Amino acid sequence: MLRDGGPLSQTDSFIDEVTEEVRRDKFYAFLRRFGWIGILAVCVLVGGRRGMNTPNPRPGPKPRPRAMR
């Protein structure tokens, strides 16, 4: 009958279902095409943070050799 407030007909229900499937297919196609960018960004962020946590080797006093007895 009417779509605004009334029950949906079978045709309207079918159209809504097809529209949802098309939207889902487009979303998954987008992920397949550009998902690698997100994965690369996460790897760069994690790798960058790991590099920040490693201590920098600073030149300090050299160890003195032990006296031989």
C-alpha positions in Angstrom: 0.0 0.0 0.0 1.5 3.3 1.1 5.2 3.4 2.0 4.7 6.3 4.4 3.3 4.8 7.5 1.5 1.9 5.8 2.7 -1.7 5.4 5.3 -2.2 2.7 4.3 -4.2 -0.3 6.4 -7.2 -1.4 7.8 -5.1 -4.3 9.0 -2.4 -1.9 10.5 -5.0 0.5 12.3 -6.6 -2.4 13.6 -3.2 -3.7 14.9 -2.4 -0.2 16.6 -5.8 0.1 18.3 -5.4 -3.3 19.3 -1.8 -2.4 20.9 -3.0 0.8 22.8 -5.8 -1.1 24.1 -3.3 -3.7 25.2 -1.0 -0.9 27.0 -3.8 0.9 28.7 -5.0 -2.4 29.9 -1.4 -3.1 31.3 -1.2 0.5 33.2 -4.5 0.2 34.5 -3.5 -3.3 35.8 -0.3 -1.7 37.5 -2.3 1.1 39.1 -4.6 -1.4 40.4 -1.7 -3.4 41.6 0.7 -0.7 41.9 -1.5 2.4 45.6 -2.0 1.9 46.0 1.8 2.7 44.5 1.3 6.1 46.6 -1.7 6.8 49.8 0.1 5.7 48.9 3.1 7.9 48.5 0.9 11.0 51.8 -0.9 10.3 53.6 2.5 9.9 52.1 3.8 13.1 52.9 0.6 15.1 56.4 0.5 13.6 57.0 4.2 14.3 55.9 3.8 17.9 58.2 0.8 18.3 61.2 2.8 17.0 60.4 5.6 19.5 60.6 3.2 22.4 64.0 1.8 21.7 66.8 3.6 23.5 69.3 5.6 21.5 72.9 4.4 21.9 74.6 7.4 23.5 78.4 7.6 23.6 79.3 7.4 27.2 82.5 6.7 29.1 84.4 3.8 27.7 84.9 0.8 30.1 88.4 0.6 31.5 90.2 -2.6 31.0 90.7 -4.8 34.1 94.2 -4.9 35.6 95.9 -8.1 34.9 97.3 -9.9 37.9 
